[in-house]
Amino acid sequence: MTATYKSYTLQFKNPSGTSRGVLKTKETWFILLHEQDKIGIGECGMFRGLSIDDRPNFHEKLKWACDNINLGLERLVAELVEAPSIQFGLEMAFRSLASPDGFELFPSEFTKNESSIDINGLIWMGSKAFMNAQIKEKIEGGFSCIKMKIGAIDFHTELELLKSIRKEFSATDIELRVDANGAFLPSEALEKLKQLSEFDLHSIEQPIKQGQWQEMAKLCEQTPLPIALDEELIGVFSEEKKIDLLSTIKPQYIILKPTLVGGFNGSTSWIKLAKERHIGWWVTSALESNIGLNAIAQWTYTLDSKLPQGLGTGSLFSNNFDSPLLVKNGTLRYQKNGDWKLSHLDIKINN
């Protein structure tokens, strides 16, 4: 077996705003496994400014993984603990190599197009008019759960947007989630959570920046609105540290992004510990291409979660890869007759 890697830049159709800035492009990397006439592909979607493996030696680690591919998945993953996106890319690539078509990684009713995954509609930050247009589009598109990025524009304007949604749609009609991406200061967070709770929100993701465990624990204890940890999980590798974090903060939910927390194995570890502590959870993509999104979606379906998942990001890019993934009526589906086209990468997966 041999391995190579390729880089690729995804282009956003529209600049997408978060409290960390506006995104126009997203770098990603693909590991390609070659064994006789078979090829396996995995995506290492390291996220600049967010991933723990956004370090100068990222490419060295990627090259090392390819040069030492014959160590096998288990040993490679053990050596790359602090490179979760590469761990995930390897998990994906090995499953792809073993798959008859290279893309059905977790055969299920989902991949047979007999079942679907409920997902949330994502609303990016921008002007009030831009955000309002997105909200209307998602509701018309059949979404029963909407996730709105907040924390970059005027807070009063964001409250007005939420108020306008609730005037038209009750909590039984539309589930509303908000994601602050750590935008609030600890001193102001509780008051803002109280104001947000007036709109019957499902939850808020990461109200304050990660790493402030005591402040976050106090918030989770006093909050009138369920809190979901997202960025807080990044860079926490050992089971002991994971237990410490969950036991200290006691969040209402955690959110798993496999690219950021060590792939399927890393995410499964978090879910097990959360369940033991009666903490809810759901899975979210981290702006991977359809290759990574496909792997996350297939794996997520096997978990049998009843909550809407954050897997509706495939349509964000103008140069994404054609795939069987389809968003319809607020769900993600896998069309059995859908084709994969990787011509942008100049490769053909045809096991």
Sequence and secondary structure as in RCSB ss.txt:
>XXXX:A:sequence
MTATYKSYTLQFKNPSGTSRGVLKTKETWFILLHEQDKIGIGECGMFRGLSIDDRPNFHEKLKWACDNINLGLER
LVAELVEAPSIQFGLEMAFRSLASPDGFELFPSEFTKNESSIDINGLIWMGSKAFMNAQIKEKIEGGFSCIKMKI
GAIDFHTELELLKSIRKEFSATDIELRVDANGAFLPSEALEKLKQLSEFDLHSIEQPIKQGQWQEMAKLCEQTPL
PIALDEELIGVFSEEKKIDLLSTIKPQYIILKPTLVGGFNGSTSWIKLAKERHIGWWVTSALESNIGLNAIAQWT
YTLDSKLPQGLGTGSLFSNNFDSPLLVKNGTLRYQKNGDWKLSHLDIKINN
>XXXX:A:secstr
 EEEEEEEEEEEEEEEEETTEEEEEEEEEEEEEEETTEEEEEEE   TTTSTT STTHHHHHHHHHHTGGG HHH
HHHHTTT HHHHHHHHHHHHHHHSSSSS SS STTTTTS  EEB EEE B  HHHHHHHHHHHHHTT SEEEEE 
SSS HHHHHHHHHHHHHH  TTT EEEEE TTBB HHHHHHHHHHHGGG  SEEE SB TT HHHHHHHHHH SS
 EEESGGGTT  SHHHHHHHHHHH  SEEEE HHHHTHHHHHHHHHHHHHHTT EEEEB  S  HHHHHHHHHHH
HHHT  S BB   GGGBTT  B SEEEETTEEEE TT   B GGGT     
